[in-house]
Amino acid sequence: MIQRFKKCALCENERELELSHIVPKMAVRALKRTSVGGIRNTDNPDLIVQDSEKHYMLCSDCEDLFSPYETYFSNTIFQPFLNNKKVHFDYDSKLFYFITSVSWRSLYLDLLDFVENHVVGIDALECLIDAEKTMRDYLLNRRGDIGKIENHVFFFDGIKEIVGSVDGVDLRKMHPNAAFHRGITSYTFCYEENNTYGTITNMMGVMLLTLYKLGFEERWINTKIINGTGFIEARDQQVTSVVGNEFTNIMVNLEKSIGLMSQKQKEKVIEHIKNSRTPIEKTAIYEDWINDKKLSDNVEE
């Protein structure tokens, strides 16, 4: 067995590292369980993948440190929203910690790329480096807060109306329900001209956002998670933000992926649906297909 003794990204001790999921494994399991054609690689949709992005990043102690918070999120927010259509959620400080831990993992890895490839300017880079250290100290219980950094949750329930277009294509034709509900992703974004930096994580329509810096025109209503006891509802949420561009990008990436899938793979998916023991009408994706078709049908040609 190969020993992978390197510095743990969190505690920074020289330890044997484990493969760490960037998006928690609970989301991957839920996506696989409710999939009708397997989890597809976005860049190569003909390829079925068995897992999401993982890296040798954390030691076993730090993996164990995060585990109870992932369980808390799954039981308190994720599963009730997906399975029971729950809209009101009471929470405590464990939710704040969980969001911070997920965003920190993405930020840590993205910073390696940003530094090596000069992706962002010096001001943005300094902001992100400071945020990573602040979040790491909080996760290790070296401090009790993360300063001015904010955590938010935005719920994509059934999308009945959406306005806008990309390259002349109406967003109502871009399968928004499937894009958000049938995907998982996590990455850091920087809008330097707007002074808005953050990390976005989509877990099948449950959107986690950590905002390191907000521009003056940012408006986030009924989405903020406090570092303590509170409640949040999956309704009456309003976001006016450059982050809306990231929501659009998620839809665009799905459309590109659909276009790249070969006819042979499409036929395999159809055959899989026909042979499934579960009627398609009872699958999680069926409602998304119906809602997306209704949206598309409303587009005037």
MIDOSE-1310 file (N, C-alpha, C; in nm, 2 decimals, decimal comma, always signed):
residues 301
miqr	+0,08/-0,12/+0,00/+0,00/+0,00/+0,00/+0,09/+0,13/+0,00; +0,06/+0,22/-0,09/+0,13/+0,34/-0,10/+0,09/+0,44/+0,02; +0,19/+0,49/+0,09/+0,17/+0,58/+0,20/+0,17/+0,72/+0,14; +0,07/+0,80/+0,17/+0,06/+0,93/+0,12/+0,08/+1,03/+0,23
fkkc	+0,20/+1,04/+0,28/+0,23/+1,13/+0,39/+0,27/+1,27/+0,33; +0,17/+1,36/+0,35/+0,19/+1,50/+0,31/+0,12/+1,59/+0,41; +0,14/+1,72/+0,39/+0,08/+1,81/+0,49/-0,07/+1,82/+0,47; -0,15/+1,80/+0,58/-0,29/+1,81/+0,57/-0,33/+1,96/+0,54
alce	-0,42/+1,98/+0,45/-0,46/+2,11/+0,41/-0,52/+2,19/+0,53; -0,58/+2,12/+0,62/-0,65/+2,19/+0,73/-0,56/+2,21/+0,86; -0,52/+2,10/+0,92/-0,44/+2,11/+1,04/-0,29/+2,14/+1,01; -0,25/+2,11/+0,88/-0,11/+2,14/+0,84/-0,01/+2,05/+0,90
nere	-0,05/+1,94/+0,96/+0,04/+1,84/+1,01/+0,08/+1,74/+0,90; +0,20/+1,68/+0,91/+0,24/+1,58/+0,82/+0,17/+1,45/+0,86; +0,08/+1,41/+0,77/+0,00/+1,29/+0,80/-0,03/+1,22/+0,67; -0,07/+1,09/+0,69/-0,12/+1,02/+0,57/-0,26/+1,08/+0,53
lels	-0,27/+1,12/+0,40/-0,39/+1,19/+0,36/-0,49/+1,09/+0,30; -0,62/+1,13/+0,32/-0,73/+1,05/+0,26/-0,79/+1,12/+0,14; -0,86/+1,04/+0,06/-0,93/+1,11/-0,05/-1,05/+1,18/+0,00; -1,05/+1,31/-0,01/-1,16/+1,39/+0,04/-1,25/+1,44/-0,07
hivp	-1,38/+1,42/-0,05/-1,48/+1,48/-0,14/-1,49/+1,63/-0,13; -1,50/+1,70/-0,24/-1,51/+1,84/-0,23/-1,66/+1,87/-0,21; -1,75/+1,82/-0,29/-1,89/+1,82/-0,25/-1,92/+1,70/-0,17; -1,98/+1,71/-0,05/-2,00/+1,59/+0,04/-2,06/+1,47/-0,03
kmav	-2,02/+1,36/+0,01/-2,06/+1,23/-0,05/-2,21/+1,21/-0,05; -2,28/+1,27/+0,05/-2,42/+1,25/+0,06/-2,49/+1,29/-0,06; -2,44/+1,40/-0,12/-2,51/+1,45/-0,24/-2,48/+1,36/-0,36; -2,36/+1,30/-0,37/-2,33/+1,21/-0,47/-2,42/+1,08/-0,46
ralk	-2,44/+1,03/-0,34/-2,52/+0,92/-0,32/-2,67/+0,95/-0,36; -2,72/+1,06/-0,32/-2,85/+1,10/-0,36/-2,87/+1,11/-0,51; -2,77/+1,17/-0,58/-2,78/+1,18/-0,72/-2,78/+1,05/-0,79; -2,69/+0,96/-0,74/-2,68/+0,82/-0,80/-2,81/+0,75/-0,78
rtsv	-2,87/+0,76/-0,66/-2,99/+0,69/-0,62/-3,11/+0,73/-0,71; -3,11/+0,85/-0,75/-3,23/+0,90/-0,82/-3,20/+0,92/-0,97; -3,08/+0,87/-1,01/-3,05/+0,89/-1,16/-3,12/+0,79/-1,24; -3,15/+0,82/-1,36/-3,22/+0,73/-1,46/-3,12/+0,68/-1,57
ggir	-3,00/+0,75/-1,57/-2,91/+0,71/-1,68/-2,76/+0,72/-1,63; -2,74/+0,72/-1,50/-2,61/+0,73/-1,44/-2,57/+0,87/-1,43; -2,47/+0,90/-1,35/-2,41/+1,03/-1,33/-2,31/+1,05/-1,45; -2,33/+1,16/-1,52/-2,25/+1,18/-1,64/-2,14/+1,29/-1,62
ntdn	-2,03/+1,27/-1,68/-1,92/+1,37/-1,68/-1,96/+1,48/-1,77; -1,96/+1,60/-1,72/-2,01/+1,72/-1,79/-1,93/+1,74/-1,92; -1,80/+1,73/-1,91/-1,71/+1,75/-2,03/-1,73/+1,64/-2,13; -1,75/+1,52/-2,08/-1,77/+1,40/-2,17/-1,89/+1,32/-2,12
pdli	-2,01/+1,36/-2,17/-2,14/+1,30/-2,12/-2,16/+1,16/-2,16; -2,07/+1,11/-2,25/-2,08/+0,97/-2,28/-2,02/+0,88/-2,18; -1,95/+0,94/-2,08/-1,88/+0,87/-1,98/-1,96/+0,88/-1,85; -2,00/+0,76/-1,79/-2,06/+0,75/-1,67/-1,96/+0,74/-1,56
vqds	-1,97/+0,83/-1,46/-1,88/+0,83/-1,35/-1,95/+0,78/-1,22; -1,86/+0,73/-1,13/-1,91/+0,66/-1,01/-1,90/+0,75/-0,89; -1,83/+0,86/-0,90/-1,81/+0,95/-0,79/-1,79/+1,09/-0,83; -1,79/+1,19/-0,74/-1,76/+1,33/-0,77/-1,61/+1,35/-0,74
ekhy	-1,58/+1,48/-0,76/-1,44/+1,52/-0,75/-1,38/+1,49/-0,61; -1,26/+1,43/-0,60/-1,19/+1,40/-0,48/-1,05/+1,43/-0,49; -0,99/+1,46/-0,38/-0,84/+1,50/-0,37/-0,78/+1,44/-0,24; -0,65/+1,41/-0,25/-0,58/+1,37/-0,13/-0,55/+1,51/-0,06
mlcs	-0,63/+1,54/+0,04/-0,63/+1,67/+0,10/-0,63/+1,68/+0,25; -0,70/+1,59/+0,32/-0,72/+1,59/+0,46/-0,67/+1,46/+0,53; -0,62/+1,48/+0,65/-0,59/+1,36/+0,73/-0,72/+1,30/+0,79; -0,71/+1,18/+0,84/-0,83/+1,11/+0,89/-0,89/+1,19/+1,01
dced	-0,81/+1,26/+1,09/-0,87/+1,33/+1,20/-0,95/+1,45/+1,15; -0,90/+1,52/+1,05/-0,98/+1,63/+1,00/-1,10/+1,59/+0,92; -1,09/+1,47/+0,85/-1,21/+1,41/+0,79/-1,31/+1,38/+0,89; -1,27/+1,32/+1,00/-1,36/+1,29/+1,11/-1,42/+1,42/+1,18
lfsp	-1,34/+1,53/+1,18/-1,39/+1,65/+1,23/-1,51/+1,70/+1,16; -1,51/+1,69/+1,02/-1,62/+1,74/+0,94/-1,74/+1,65/+0,94; -1,72/+1,52/+0,96/-1,83/+1,42/+0,94/-1,96/+1,45/+1,02; -1,96/+1,48/+1,14/-2,08/+1,51/+1,21/-2,16/+1,63/+1,16
yety	-2,09/+1,72/+1,10/-2,16/+1,84/+1,05/-2,23/+1,81/+0,92; -2,17/+1,72/+0,84/-2,23/+1,67/+0,71/-2,35/+1,59/+0,75; -2,35/+1,51/+0,85/-2,47/+1,43/+0,89/-2,58/+1,52/+0,93; -2,54/+1,63/+1,01/-2,64/+1,73/+1,06/-2,71/+1,79/+0,94
fsnt	-2,63/+1,84/+0,84/-2,69/+1,91/+0,72/-2,78/+1,81/+0,65; -2,73/+1,69/+0,63/-2,81/+1,59/+0,56/-2,95/+1,57/+0,62; -2,95/+1,55/+0,75/-3,07/+1,52/+0,83/-3,16/+1,65/+0,85; -3,10/+1,76/+0,86/-3,17/+1,88/+0,89/-3,22/+1,96/+0,77
ifqp	-3,14/+1,96/+0,66/-3,18/+2,04/+0,54/-3,19/+1,96/+0,42; -3,09/+1,89/+0,38/-3,08/+1,83/+0,25/-3,19/+1,72/+0,22; -3,20/+1,62/+0,31/-3,29/+1,52/+0,28/-3,44/+1,57/+0,30; -3,47/+1,64/+0,41/-3,61/+1,70/+0,42/-3,65/+1,78/+0,30
flnn	-3,56/+1,86/+0,24/-3,59/+1,94/+0,13/-3,62/+1,85/+0,00; -3,53/+1,76/-0,02/-3,54/+1,68/-0,14/-3,65/+1,57/-0,13; -3,66/+1,51/-0,02/-3,75/+1,40/-0,01/-3,89/+1,43/+0,04; -3,90/+1,53/+0,13/-4,03/+1,56/+0,19/-4,08/+1,70/+0,15
kkvh	-4,01/+1,77/+0,06/-4,05/+1,90/+0,02/-4,07/+2,00/+0,13; -3,99/+1,98/+0,24/-4,00/+2,07/+0,35/-3,95/+2,21/+0,31; -4,01/+2,32/+0,36/-3,97/+2,45/+0,33/-3,92/+2,53/+0,45; -3,95/+2,49/+0,57/-3,91/+2,57/+0,69/-3,81/+2,48/+0,76
fdyd	-3,69/+2,54/+0,79/-3,59/+2,47/+0,86/-3,53/+2,55/+0,98; -3,54/+2,49/+1,10/-3,47/+2,55/+1,21/-3,33/+2,49/+1,21; -3,24/+2,57/+1,25/-3,10/+2,53/+1,25/-3,02/+2,59/+1,37; -2,90/+2,53/+1,39/-2,81/+2,59/+1,49/-2,67/+2,61/+1,43
sklf	-2,57/+2,64/+1,51/-2,44/+2,68/+1,46/-2,37/+2,57/+1,37; -2,42/+2,45/+1,38/-2,36/+2,34/+1,30/-2,38/+2,36/+1,15; -2,49/+2,43/+1,11/-2,51/+2,46/+0,97/-2,41/+2,56/+0,92; -2,38/+2,66/+1,00/-2,28/+2,76/+0,97/-2,15/+2,70/+0,95
yfit	-2,11/+2,61/+1,04/-1,99/+2,54/+1,03/-1,98/+2,45/+0,91; -2,09/+2,38/+0,88/-2,09/+2,29/+0,76/-2,07/+2,37/+0,63; -2,14/+2,48/+0,61/-2,12/+2,56/+0,49/-1,98/+2,61/+0,48; -1,93/+2,66/+0,59/-1,79/+2,70/+0,59/-1,69/+2,59/+0,55
svsw	-1,71/+2,47/+0,60/-1,62/+2,36/+0,57/-1,63/+2,33/+0,42; -1,75/+2,33/+0,36/-1,76/+2,29/+0,22/-1,69/+2,40/+0,13; -1,72/+2,53/+0,16/-1,67/+2,64/+0,08/-1,51/+2,64/+0,10; -1,47/+2,62/+0,22/-1,32/+2,62/+0,24/-1,25/+2,52/+0,16
rsly	-1,31/+2,40/+0,14/-1,24/+2,30/+0,06/-1,22/+2,35/-0,08; -1,33/+2,40/-0,14/-1,32/+2,45/-0,28/-1,22/+2,57/-0,29; -1,23/+2,66/-0,19/-1,15/+2,78/-0,20/-1,00/+2,74/-0,19; -0,97/+2,65/-0,10/-0,83/+2,60/-0,08/-0,77/+2,55/-0,21
ldll	-0,85/+2,46/-0,28/-0,80/+2,41/-0,41/-0,80/+2,51/-0,52; -0,90/+2,60/-0,52/-0,90/+2,70/-0,63/-0,79/+2,80/-0,61; -0,75/+2,83/-0,49/-0,64/+2,92/-0,47/-0,51/+2,87/-0,53; -0,49/+2,74/-0,52/-0,37/+2,68/-0,58/-0,36/+2,71/-0,73
dfve	-0,48/+2,70/-0,79/-0,49/+2,73/-0,94/-0,47/+2,88/-0,96; -0,54/+2,96/-0,88/-0,53/+3,10/-0,90/-0,39/+3,15/-0,89; -0,32/+3,10/-0,79/-0,18/+3,15/-0,77/-0,09/+3,10/-0,88; -0,10/+2,97/-0,92/-0,01/+2,92/-1,02/-0,03/+2,98/-1,16
nhvv	-0,16/+3,00/-1,19/-0,19/+3,05/-1,33/-0,24/+3,19/-1,34; -0,22/+3,27/-1,23/-0,25/+3,41/-1,23/-0,39/+3,44/-1,28; -0,49/+3,37/-1,22/-0,62/+3,38/-1,27/-0,69/+3,51/-1,23; -0,66/+3,56/-1,11/-0,72/+3,68/-1,06/-0,61/+3,79/-1,02
gida	-0,66/+3,91/-1,01/-0,57/+4,02/-0,97/-0,52/+4,01/-0,83; -0,43/+4,10/-0,79/-0,36/+4,09/-0,66/-0,46/+4,12/-0,55; -0,55/+4,22/-0,57/-0,65/+4,25/-0,46/-0,74/+4,14/-0,43; -0,79/+4,07/-0,54/-0,88/+3,96/-0,52/-0,81/+3,84/-0,45
lecl	-0,68/+3,82/-0,50/-0,60/+3,71/-0,44/-0,58/+3,73/-0,30; -0,54/+3,85/-0,26/-0,52/+3,88/-0,11/-0,64/+3,86/-0,03; -0,76/+3,90/-0,09/-0,89/+3,88/-0,02/-0,91/+3,73/+0,00; -0,89/+3,65/-0,10/-0,92/+3,51/-0,09/-0,82/+3,44/+0,00
idae	-0,70/+3,48/+0,00/-0,60/+3,41/+0,09/-0,63/+3,44/+0,23; -0,67/+3,57/+0,26/-0,71/+3,60/+0,40/-0,83/+3,53/+0,44; -0,93/+3,51/+0,35/-1,05/+3,44/+0,38/-1,02/+3,29/+0,41; -0,93/+3,23/+0,33/-0,90/+3,09/+0,35/-0,84/+3,07/+0,49
ktmr	-0,75/+3,16/+0,53/-0,69/+3,14/+0,67/-0,79/+3,17/+0,78; -0,88/+3,26/+0,76/-0,98/+3,29/+0,86/-1,07/+3,17/+0,87; -1,12/+3,11/+0,76/-1,21/+3,00/+0,77/-1,14/+2,88/+0,83; -1,01/+2,86/+0,79/-0,93/+2,74/+0,85/-0,92/+2,76/+1,00
dyll	-0,89/+2,87/+1,05/-0,88/+2,89/+1,19/-1,01/+2,87/+1,26; -1,12/+2,91/+1,20/-1,25/+2,89/+1,26/-1,29/+2,74/+1,26; -1,26/+2,67/+1,15/-1,29/+2,52/+1,14/-1,21/+2,44/+1,24; -1,09/+2,50/+1,28/-1,00/+2,43/+1,38/-1,03/+2,48/+1,52
nrrg	-1,14/+2,56/+1,54/-1,18/+2,62/+1,66/-1,07/+2,71/+1,73; -0,99/+2,77/+1,64/-0,90/+2,87/+1,69/-0,96/+3,01/+1,70; -1,08/+3,03/+1,64/-1,16/+3,15/+1,66/-1,30/+3,11/+1,65; -1,39/+3,20/+1,70/-1,53/+3,17/+1,71/-1,62/+3,22/+1,59
digk	-1,56/+3,29/+1,50/-1,63/+3,35/+1,38/-1,54/+3,35/+1,26; -1,60/+3,40/+1,15/-1,53/+3,42/+1,03/-1,53/+3,56/+0,98; -1,54/+3,65/+1,08/-1,53/+3,80/+1,05/-1,65/+3,84/+0,96; -1,62/+3,92/+0,86/-1,72/+3,97/+0,77/-1,77/+3,88/+0,66
ienh	-1,71/+3,76/+0,65/-1,75/+3,66/+0,55/-1,89/+3,61/+0,58; -1,97/+3,60/+0,48/-2,11/+3,56/+0,50/-2,14/+3,42/+0,44; -2,23/+3,35/+0,50/-2,28/+3,22/+0,45/-2,42/+3,23/+0,42; -2,46/+3,18/+0,30/-2,60/+3,18/+0,25/-2,65/+3,05/+0,20
vfff	-2,78/+3,03/+0,21/-2,84/+2,91/+0,14/-2,95/+2,96/+0,05; -2,95/+2,92/-0,07/-3,06/+2,95/-0,17/-3,11/+2,82/-0,22; -3,25/+2,81/-0,21/-3,31/+2,69/-0,25/-3,37/+2,70/-0,39; -3,34/+2,61/-0,48/-3,40/+2,61/-0,61/-3,51/+2,50/-0,61
dgik	-3,63/+2,55/-0,58/-3,75/+2,46/-0,58/-3,79/+2,45/-0,72; -3,91/+2,40/-0,75/-3,96/+2,39/-0,89/-3,96/+2,52/-0,95; -3,89/+2,54/-1,06/-3,89/+2,67/-1,13/-4,00/+2,68/-1,23; -4,09/+2,77/-1,20/-4,21/+2,79/-1,28/-4,20/+2,90/-1,38
eivg	-4,11/+2,99/-1,36/-4,09/+3,11/-1,45/-3,94/+3,15/-1,44; -3,88/+3,19/-1,55/-3,75/+3,23/-1,55/-3,73/+3,33/-1,67; -3,66/+3,44/-1,65/-3,65/+3,54/-1,75/-3,51/+3,57/-1,79; -3,49/+3,58/-1,92/-3,35/+3,61/-1,97/-3,32/+3,52/-2,09
svdg	-3,20/+3,55/-2,14/-3,15/+3,47/-2,25/-2,99/+3,47/-2,25; -2,94/+3,38/-2,32/-2,79/+3,37/-2,34/-2,76/+3,34/-2,48; -2,69/+3,43/-2,54/-2,66/+3,42/-2,69/-2,78/+3,40/-2,77; -2,89/+3,47/-2,73/-3,01/+3,46/-2,81/-3,10/+3,34/-2,78
vdlr	-3,06/+3,26/-2,68/-3,14/+3,14/-2,64/-3,21/+3,17/-2,51; -3,34/+3,16/-2,52/-3,43/+3,19/-2,40/-3,40/+3,09/-2,29; -3,38/+3,14/-2,17/-3,35/+3,05/-2,05/-3,45/+2,95/-2,03; -3,58/+2,97/-2,07/-3,68/+2,88/-2,05/-3,66/+2,75/-2,13
kmhp	-3,57/+2,76/-2,23/-3,55/+2,64/-2,32/-3,42/+2,57/-2,27; -3,36/+2,61/-2,16/-3,23/+2,56/-2,12/-3,24/+2,46/-2,00; -3,36/+2,40/-1,98/-3,38/+2,29/-1,88/-3,33/+2,34/-1,74; -3,38/+2,45/-1,69/-3,33/+2,50/-1,56/-3,36/+2,41/-1,45
naaf	-3,47/+2,34/-1,44/-3,50/+2,25/-1,33/-3,40/+2,13/-1,33; -3,38/+2,07/-1,44/-3,28/+1,96/-1,45/-3,14/+2,01/-1,42; -3,11/+2,13/-1,47/-2,97/+2,18/-1,45/-2,94/+2,19/-1,30; -3,03/+2,25/-1,22/-3,00/+2,27/-1,08/-3,03/+2,14/-0,99
hrgi	-3,14/+2,07/-1,02/-3,18/+1,96/-0,94/-3,10/+1,83/-0,97; -3,04/+1,82/-1,09/-2,97/+1,70/-1,13/-2,82/+1,72/-1,14; -2,77/+1,82/-1,06/-2,62/+1,84/-1,07/-2,56/+1,87/-0,93; -2,43/+1,85/-0,93/-2,35/+1,89/-0,81/-2,22/+1,95/-0,86
tsyt	-2,19/+2,06/-0,80/-2,06/+2,13/-0,84/-2,02/+2,23/-0,73; -1,90/+2,27/-0,72/-1,85/+2,36/-0,63/-1,72/+2,43/-0,68; -1,72/+2,56/-0,67/-1,60/+2,64/-0,72/-1,61/+2,78/-0,67; -1,50/+2,85/-0,68/-1,48/+2,99/-0,64/-1,49/+3,08/-0,76
fcye	-1,56/+3,19/-0,74/-1,58/+3,29/-0,85/-1,53/+3,43/-0,80; -1,49/+3,51/-0,90/-1,44/+3,64/-0,87/-1,49/+3,74/-0,97; -1,57/+3,84/-0,93/-1,61/+3,95/-1,02/-1,54/+4,07/-0,97; -1,42/+4,09/-1,02/-1,33/+4,19/-0,97/-1,38/+4,33/-1,00
ennt	-1,45/+4,35/-1,11/-1,51/+4,48/-1,15/-1,62/+4,52/-1,05; -1,69/+4,42/-0,99/-1,80/+4,44/-0,89/-1,75/+4,43/-0,75; -1,63/+4,38/-0,73/-1,58/+4,36/-0,59/-1,66/+4,25/-0,52; -1,70/+4,15/-0,59/-1,78/+4,04/-0,53/-1,70/+3,91/-0,55
ygti	-1,67/+3,84/-0,44/-1,59/+3,72/-0,45/-1,66/+3,62/-0,36; -1,67/+3,49/-0,40/-1,73/+3,39/-0,32/-1,71/+3,25/-0,37; -1,77/+3,16/-0,30/-1,77/+3,02/-0,34/-1,91/+2,97/-0,35; -1,94/+2,90/-0,46/-2,08/+2,85/-0,48/-2,07/+2,70/-0,49
tnmm	-2,17/+2,63/-0,42/-2,18/+2,49/-0,42/-2,32/+2,45/-0,45; -2,35/+2,38/-0,56/-2,48/+2,33/-0,58/-2,49/+2,18/-0,55; -2,59/+2,15/-0,46/-2,62/+2,02/-0,42/-2,76/+1,98/-0,46; -2,79/+1,95/-0,59/-2,92/+1,91/-0,63/-3,03/+2,02/-0,60
gvml	-2,99/+2,14/-0,62/-3,09/+2,25/-0,60/-3,08/+2,32/-0,46; -3,00/+2,27/-0,37/-2,97/+2,33/-0,25/-2,83/+2,41/-0,27; -2,84/+2,54/-0,28/-2,72/+2,62/-0,32/-2,66/+2,68/-0,20; -2,53/+2,64/-0,17/-2,46/+2,70/-0,06/-2,36/+2,81/-0,12
ltly	-2,36/+2,92/-0,05/-2,28/+3,03/-0,10/-2,20/+3,09/+0,02; -2,07/+3,11/+0,00/-1,99/+3,18/+0,10/-1,94/+3,30/+0,03; -1,97/+3,42/+0,08/-1,93/+3,55/+0,01/-1,82/+3,61/+0,09; -1,71/+3,62/+0,03/-1,59/+3,68/+0,09/-1,59/+3,83/+0,09
klgf	-1,65/+3,89/-0,02/-1,66/+4,03/-0,03/-1,78/+4,06/-0,12; -1,86/+4,16/-0,09/-1,98/+4,19/-0,16/-1,97/+4,33/-0,22; -2,01/+4,34/-0,34/-2,02/+4,48/-0,40/-2,14/+4,55/-0,35; -2,14/+4,68/-0,38/-2,25/+4,77/-0,32/-2,39/+4,73/-0,37
eerw	-2,40/+4,68/-0,49/-2,53/+4,65/-0,55/-2,59/+4,51/-0,51; -2,51/+4,44/-0,43/-2,56/+4,30/-0,39/-2,68/+4,31/-0,30; -2,78/+4,23/-0,33/-2,90/+4,22/-0,24/-2,93/+4,07/-0,22; -2,92/+4,02/-0,09/-2,95/+3,89/-0,06/-3,06/+3,89/+0,05
intk	-3,18/+3,85/+0,01/-3,30/+3,85/+0,11/-3,34/+3,71/+0,14; -3,35/+3,69/+0,27/-3,40/+3,56/+0,33/-3,31/+3,44/+0,29; -3,18/+3,47/+0,28/-3,08/+3,36/+0,24/-2,97/+3,35/+0,34; -2,95/+3,45/+0,43/-2,83/+3,45/+0,51/-2,84/+3,35/+0,63
iing	-2,73/+3,28/+0,66/-2,72/+3,19/+0,77/-2,64/+3,25/+0,88; -2,69/+3,26/+1,00/-2,61/+3,32/+1,11/-2,53/+3,21/+1,18; -2,43/+3,25/+1,25/-2,35/+3,16/+1,33/-2,41/+3,14/+1,47; -2,53/+3,07/+1,46/-2,60/+3,04/+1,59/-2,73/+2,98/+1,55
tgfi	-2,83/+3,00/+1,64/-2,96/+2,94/+1,62/-3,05/+3,04/+1,53; -3,12/+2,98/+1,43/-3,20/+3,06/+1,35/-3,30/+2,97/+1,27; -3,36/+3,02/+1,16/-3,44/+2,95/+1,07/-3,43/+3,01/+0,93; -3,46/+2,92/+0,84/-3,46/+2,97/+0,70/-3,57/+2,89/+0,62
eard	-3,63/+2,96/+0,52/-3,74/+2,90/+0,45/-3,70/+2,90/+0,30; -3,75/+2,79/+0,24/-3,72/+2,77/+0,10/-3,83/+2,84/+0,02; -3,86/+2,97/+0,05/-3,96/+3,05/-0,02/-3,93/+3,20/+0,01; -3,98/+3,28/-0,08/-3,96/+3,43/-0,06/-3,82/+3,47/-0,05
qqvt	-3,73/+3,40/-0,12/-3,59/+3,43/-0,13/-3,57/+3,52/-0,25; -3,49/+3,62/-0,24/-3,46/+3,71/-0,35/-3,31/+3,74/-0,35; -3,25/+3,73/-0,47/-3,11/+3,75/-0,49/-3,09/+3,85/-0,61; -3,03/+3,96/-0,58/-2,99/+4,05/-0,69/-2,84/+4,06/-0,68
svvg	-2,77/+3,99/-0,77/-2,63/+3,97/-0,76/-2,56/+3,93/-0,89; -2,44/+3,96/-0,90/-2,36/+3,91/-1,02/-2,35/+3,76/-1,01; -2,38/+3,70/-0,90/-2,38/+3,55/-0,88/-2,49/+3,49/-0,97; -2,59/+3,57/-1,01/-2,68/+3,52/-1,11/-2,62/+3,47/-1,23
neft	-2,50/+3,53/-1,27/-2,43/+3,48/-1,39/-2,38/+3,33/-1,37; -2,35/+3,30/-1,24/-2,31/+3,16/-1,22/-2,43/+3,07/-1,23; -2,55/+3,11/-1,19/-2,67/+3,03/-1,20/-2,69/+3,00/-1,35; -2,67/+3,11/-1,43/-2,69/+3,09/-1,58/-2,58/+3,00/-1,63
nimv	-2,46/+3,01/-1,58/-2,35/+2,92/-1,63/-2,38/+2,77/-1,61; -2,45/+2,74/-1,50/-2,48/+2,61/-1,47/-2,58/+2,55/-1,57; -2,67/+2,63/-1,61/-2,77/+2,59/-1,72/-2,70/+2,58/-1,85; -2,61/+2,67/-1,88/-2,53/+2,67/-2,01/-2,45/+2,54/-2,02
nlek	-2,38/+2,51/-1,91/-2,30/+2,39/-1,91/-2,38/+2,26/-1,93; -2,50/+2,26/-1,88/-2,59/+2,14/-1,90/-2,62/+2,13/-2,05; -2,66/+2,25/-2,11/-2,70/+2,25/-2,25/-2,58/+2,20/-2,34; -2,46/+2,24/-2,30/-2,34/+2,20/-2,38/-2,32/+2,05/-2,36
sigl	-2,34/+2,00/-2,24/-2,33/+1,86/-2,22/-2,43/+1,77/-2,29; -2,55/+1,82/-2,30/-2,66/+1,75/-2,37/-2,62/+1,74/-2,52; -2,56/+1,85/-2,57/-2,53/+1,86/-2,71/-2,41/+1,77/-2,75; -2,33/+1,74/-2,65/-2,21/+1,65/-2,67/-2,24/+1,50/-2,66
msqk	-2,35/+1,47/-2,60/-2,38/+1,33/-2,58/-2,41/+1,26/-2,72; -2,35/+1,15/-2,74/-2,37/+1,08/-2,87/-2,51/+1,02/-2,88; -2,56/+0,99/-3,00/-2,69/+0,93/-3,02/-2,69/+0,79/-2,95; -2,58/+0,72/-2,96/-2,58/+0,59/-2,90/-2,60/+0,59/-2,75
qkek	-2,54/+0,69/-2,68/-2,56/+0,70/-2,53/-2,71/+0,74/-2,50; -2,76/+0,83/-2,59/-2,90/+0,87/-2,56/-3,00/+0,75/-2,58; -2,97/+0,66/-2,67/-3,05/+0,54/-2,69/-3,03/+0,45/-2,57; -2,91/+0,44/-2,51/-2,89/+0,36/-2,39/-2,97/+0,41/-2,27
vieh	-2,97/+0,54/-2,26/-3,05/+0,60/-2,15/-3,20/+0,57/-2,16; -3,25/+0,58/-2,29/-3,39/+0,55/-2,31/-3,42/+0,40/-2,28; -3,33/+0,32/-2,33/-3,35/+0,17/-2,30/-3,34/+0,14/-2,15; -3,25/+0,21/-2,08/-3,25/+0,19/-1,93/-3,38/+0,23/-1,87
ikns	-3,44/+0,34/-1,91/-3,56/+0,39/-1,86/-3,67/+0,29/-1,88; -3,68/+0,23/-2,00/-3,78/+0,13/-2,04/-3,77/+0,01/-1,96; -3,64/-0,03/-1,92/-3,62/-0,16/-1,85/-3,62/-0,14/-1,70; -3,63/-0,02/-1,65/-3,63/+0,01/-1,51/-3,75/-0,04/-1,44
rtpi	-3,74/-0,09/-1,32/-3,85/-0,14/-1,24/-3,94/-0,03/-1,19; -3,88/+0,09/-1,18/-3,95/+0,20/-1,13/-4,01/+0,28/-1,25; -4,14/+0,30/-1,25/-4,20/+0,38/-1,36/-4,14/+0,52/-1,37; -4,12/+0,57/-1,49/-4,05/+0,70/-1,50/-4,13/+0,81/-1,43
ekta	-4,27/+0,79/-1,42/-4,35/+0,89/-1,36/-4,32/+0,90/-1,21; -4,26/+0,80/-1,15/-4,23/+0,80/-1,01/-4,09/+0,84/-0,97; -4,01/+0,88/-1,07/-3,87/+0,91/-1,05/-3,86/+1,06/-1,02; -3,75/+1,10/-0,95/-3,73/+1,24/-0,91/-3,71/+1,33/-1,03
iyed	-3,66/+1,28/-1,14/-3,63/+1,37/-1,25/-3,75/+1,40/-1,34; -3,86/+1,31/-1,32/-3,98/+1,33/-1,41/-4,04/+1,46/-1,39; -4,06/+1,51/-1,26/-4,12/+1,64/-1,24/-4,03/+1,75/-1,30; -3,90/+1,74/-1,30/-3,82/+1,84/-1,36/-3,84/+1,84/-1,51
wind	-3,85/+1,72/-1,57/-3,87/+1,72/-1,72/-4,01/+1,79/-1,75; -4,11/+1,76/-1,67/-4,24/+1,82/-1,70/-4,24/+1,97/-1,68; -4,18/+2,02/-1,57/-4,17/+2,16/-1,55/-4,08/+2,23/-1,66; -3,98/+2,17/-1,70/-3,89/+2,23/-1,81/-3,97/+2,23/-1,94
kkls	-4,05/+2,13/-1,97/-4,13/+2,12/-2,09/-4,23/+2,24/-2,09; -4,29/+2,26/-1,97/-4,39/+2,37/-1,96/-4,33/+2,50/-1,99; -4,21/+2,52/-1,93/-4,13/+2,65/-1,96/-4,10/+2,66/-2,10; -4,05/+2,56/-2,16/-4,01/+2,56/-2,31/-4,13/+2,59/-2,40
dnve	-4,24/+2,53/-2,36/-4,36/+2,54/-2,45/-4,42/+2,69/-2,45; -4,38/+2,76/-2,34/-4,42/+2,90/-2,33/-4,34/+3,00/-2,42; -4,23/+2,95/-2,48/-4,14/+3,03/-2,56/-4,20/+3,06/-2,69; -4,22/+3,18/-2,73/-4,27/+3,21/-2,87/-4,16/+3,20/-2,97
e	-4,18/+3,12/-3,07/-4,08/+3,10/-3,17/-4,08/+3,22/-3,27
